[in-house]
């Protein structure tokens, strides 16, 4: 079960280096206005009746096209032809729009790779399926619906004011305490707004009729977590949720999938209704702004294929399609039998790595009236599912021309990031890279009808109307950076985190725990300050430890960061200060034979010290035997790691009779920049004093 999918997944953390191009290719609306004026001036009386007949004939052929993407977005409008020609300089090299023919036989497509998208062959029934107007389309537009107020028809003056406040970084924050969930801080652009009322059930949401009944049967009433999350979620506010657990994971998945489907259905139904209206009325004067540059509207970033499978299962239960195309291929490549791990592994480990734990994938999902199509091409998809690594490789690989292609992300309006804490343990740079390529102005037209594009897309403001939802088991500095840099929604943003009692209180054993604070001038200087404190204040004490009658000193040094691990390991190997200390090392890159040897030598006392990384524990969850003392070079982000490394490792030594509880010890190093991780270990009530206390820098707990 190797969870490592290529060494690309383990290159440390860093900032995304994506430098997507801006809107130079499309410009602002003035360019469109100028193009319209010039085209009108040059055409006028030159248009002949024959040309009009030809345009009408082409329109009728396109209306009957197989795919929704090929349905005309409105009558052909000459004012935009000059712009389209300028954007499609290589138009002759691009495939032409498909025309529906009764006797058409599509050429056989090459067999795709496992992660490649499939461009489905045309089926005349699909066109009828997508054009069909059901009872759902008779719903009246309701401006109290957040979809209408935020995306479809935002009030222009109010939107302009909020966009200005976002550009000036003016946010007003209100804090509250949600019973059973934790602390909530809601920030609004410009001026503070009243907090959203909790939502008790799906009946209180503005859902499409096709979703309302299934949502009511699956979720008759919301639980406390769903009540807290539903209000900002369905109001299109950004959400950073730091209270995800294995127990509430399914309820969070149901809520986010319901919201994603509701958004997709409302978006597509509006486009189809307007297509039908324009084709029927032939009203060239109507201005219907109802779409973006490309079709995909929802991006779901998930860590493993099995997580993707669970998410899609939830979507299918909510939308209940009559047909599912390519489902068997999806099951063959994404679904594996769960239950590979026993109860000796923690439940969060089993949730993440049970089943298909491959973390490089991407797939498009397309909805029609009656059918869901798996592995649709990105530009024909409504929802894109991908891991951060898989999406990054798709962007860098590009299309047939093997160039970087991120245009399919230009019109994403909802991003859901699930299990962000697991992505942090892989390579957070992949996540930052993906976000840096969202909502950029596209490089090519991709058949876009610019007369239908919403104005805030043309103004390059889509990133400020996109909703971002990040679900994690805890908060980390990287998530806060994402919250401040990429979650800048004009609708506002909410951060939710629990109150912590402290992992040190739930060890199952009574042991002395010492927390030592060292001075660190800045986050950038923190690694050097930490290393200096370890070598000057902690290591001398390890060298003076007496050797017990059996085994060795049994000092486990837990190091969360691999870069810090390499630095400490090299010091142990090359410094004269550690010449008399034998040591072993276990990291996420260590071969299994070396791991077994290091653990065995540590248990028998041949190694006095064992260096152990946080990511090795994340991916393997070893039970290290022979531990007598624990030194935490840094506090783990996951509080469960503290319970396991301290409580289980020392507890096993005590249970085996190798260690007297009075001889056991824990020493943890921290700086003021470790406040979030420290809070989860010592508790929310203690962390403030420990970080700011001027009277001392050592804190003992028993």
Buried (B, 14 or more C-beta within 10 A) or exposed (E): EEBBBEEBBBEEBEEBEBEBEEBEBBBEEEBBEEBBEEBEEEBEEEEEEEEEEEBEEBBEBBBBBBBBBBBBBBBBBBBBEBBBEEBBEEEEEEEEBBBBEEEEEEEEEEEEEEBBBBBBEBBEEBBBBBBEEEEBBEBEEEEEBBBBBBBBBBEEEEBBBBBEBBEEEEBBEBEEEBEEBBBBBBBBBBEEBEBBEBBEBBEBBBBBEBBBEBBBEEBEEBEBBBBBBBBBBBBBBBBBBBBBEBEBBEBBBBBBBBBBBBBBBBBBBBBBBBBBBBBEEEEEEEEBBBBBBBBBBBBBBBBBBBBBBBBBEBBBEBBEBEEBBBBEBBEEBBBBEBEEBEEEBBBBBBBBBBBBBBBBBBBBBBBBBBBBBBBBBBBBBBBBBBBBBBBBBBBBEEBEEEEBBBBBBBBBBBBBBBBBBBBBBBBBBBBBBBBBBBBBBBBBBBBBBBBBBBBBBBBBBBBBBBBBBBBBBBBBBBBBEBBEEBBBBBBBBBBBBBEBBBBBEEBEBEBBBBBBBBEBEEEEEBBEBBBEBBBEEBBEEBBEBEEBEEBBBBBBBBBBBBEBBBBBBEBBEEEEEBEEBBBBBBBBBBEEEBBEBBBBBBBEBBBBBBBBBBBBBBBBBBEBBBBBBBBBBBBBBBBBBBBBBBBBBBBBBBEEEBBEEEBBBBBBBBBBBBBBBBBBBBBBEBBEEBBEEEEEEEBEBE
